[in-house]
């Protein structure tokens, strides 16, 4: 009873281990972790040893991810998987176009809807079969997952809450994640989602490629951007429950379900580096220019999934947090641009500094490869005449971007949704022709050194 009481108290306020990609060791019962070996003939407490791999066995040490789990029953114990008939708007990808797309925020559901039932795909690329590309979803929910658990065999999940806090109960422990925080669930890890309020809404990026990692800092040096110590992994916490449960799997782009007679969250101890984690976006150490020009958005990179081409990502997760702008004689919002990469943007709170209206919290936009975009007419007019002799403080906002090397194909759901803003192109139509070839140039010139 004392052990159960301690466990209940821990779940009311989950505890965490600090660091990104660390080799963690944690046990919910003293002595549950075997010493000196991973798979002894008999594990403590009569547990089963199981390896949970997140990379090939022979992957280089720096990229090798695996954890050893010590559980009440092995993960192999479940019924036959059968296709799940559910309201799941999966990634049915359609041909992409160069059109810029934007959506209003999805409404919260009225019918009882949990996290899995509330997933709706907006776009994606690549394939889980080739371990490259990604899929992008909204989620909306108004109830916790009841008697059922989920895992994604196709990719790791980056969860970005926009409204309502979540409790993620995983095989390796419990993570609480709220708006302005993100969580990453490794490929294949079983978990369930509980709501800590009445409803929730947010975004999910399903990464088919190499696991997300911290970017190299290069000339920035040893500190800055997302610092490793600010990432948190759970401590071991287990459920020893029997009954009638459902295990839902995403495999090959489809949902499958199998019967369970016990909770799969029965890992009493584990060690390794293949684990879920969370990160508070407010701890991001923002870099920027203190002289002139607006830096590339790569300076806001939080996590990156590398590709086989050096310097080109399979997937980047970028944020645009509160920050100071101090660049003189500079157009301070993001400039007009056309990129090789394709960009999906979301807004967690506040106003994005490149859009005066229409881009609302919970909404989204898609700008594919080489599709011209940038500030709308109202933002351009305001920024062109702003006083840049003084710093400006951007507050109360948090936008983010999923950026990928491949074109993002929209889904049928995304193109047919009433949330699609079909007049999005109008935000650039009021940009004026300010060209005056007979006028004297007014741009400030650099002073020459004497």
C-alpha positions, 0 to 999 in steps of 0.5 A: 500500500505504501508503494502504491501511495507513493506512486499515486503521489508521483503521478499527481506531480510527475518527476523528471530527469534532465538532459537531451539524449542522455543514458538514463537509469530509473526504477519505480521499485528499489533493485528492479534494474539488474546490475552488470547485465541487461538480460539476466537469467531471472530478472528482479521481481519476476520481471521480463527484460525487453529491448526497445530499439529506436535505431539499427543495432549497428548505427554509430554510437552517437546515433544509436538509440535503445532502452532496456525495459523491465516489465510485468508482461512482455509487449508481445502479449496481445491479440491479433491486430485488425483494421480499425474502422474509426474517424481518422483523417489519415494522410491521403496525400493529393498532388501539391500546387504552388498555391499558398494555403492557410486555414482557420483554427479547427473547432473543438469537437462536440461528440466524445473524441479522444486524442487518436479519434481527433487526429486530422492530417493536413499534409505530408511527404515521403513514406514510413517505408523509406524512413524519410519525410513526415506527416502533419496533423491537427488534434482536437479532443474533449475526453481522455483515452479510456481503456485504450493505448496507442503507438505509432510504428511509422514515426516519432511524434512531435506534439505541440499543444495549442490549447489545453494541457495533456498528461502523456502516460507512456511505458517509460513514465508520465509527461505533463505538457501544456501550451508553450511546451512540446513533447516527443514520443519515440517511434513505437512507444505505447502511451495514452493521452489524458486531458488535464482540462475539459478540452484540448487542441494542437498540432502533431508532426509525425517524423518518418526520418532520423530521430530529432536531435539538437542542431550543431551550433557552429560559430554560435559556440557551446551555448544558445538556442535549445540547451540540453539541460532544459529537456526532461525525460520521465522517471519510471512509473508503472500500471499493474492493471488487468481488464479489457483494453484496446491497443491501437497501432498506426502501421503503414499509414493505417490504424489497427487495433488489438485486444489486451487483457492488461495495461501495456504501461507496466514497465517497472524500471528502464535504462537507455537513451530511447525515451520520450521527453518534453521541452519548455519553449520559453527556455529557448535562448534566442539569437539575433542581429544587433547591427543590421538585417534580419537573420535567417530563420535557422537561428530559431531552430529547436530540433532537427531530423537530418537527411543524408545530405549534409546541412539539409534536414528531413525535418526542422522544428523552428519557433518564433518566440518573444524577443528583442529586435535591435537592428537599425535601418532594417526591415525587421519582420521576416523579409519576402522570400522563396525557399528550397524548403517547404514550410508549414506554420502554426500559431500557439498564441498571440500574433505572428509578426509577419501577419497583421490578421487572418493567422489565428492561434490554432490555425495553420499555413503552408508555403511550398517550395519556391512559392513567394511569401512574406509579410502582408501589406499592412505589416509591410507598411507599418514596418517600412515606416517604423522608428528603428533607432530604438529596440522593439520588444515582441511579446505575447507570441509563439509561432512555429514552423515544420520545415522540410526538404520535400514538397508538402502534399496537402490531404483531401481533408485539408483542401476540402475543409471549410476552414481553408481560407480561400482568399489567402492570396488577398493579403499580398494584393494591396502591396503598392508599387512604390518605385520612384526612379526619379527620386533621390535614394534615401537608404542609409549608407555605411560610414567609411572609416577614416 
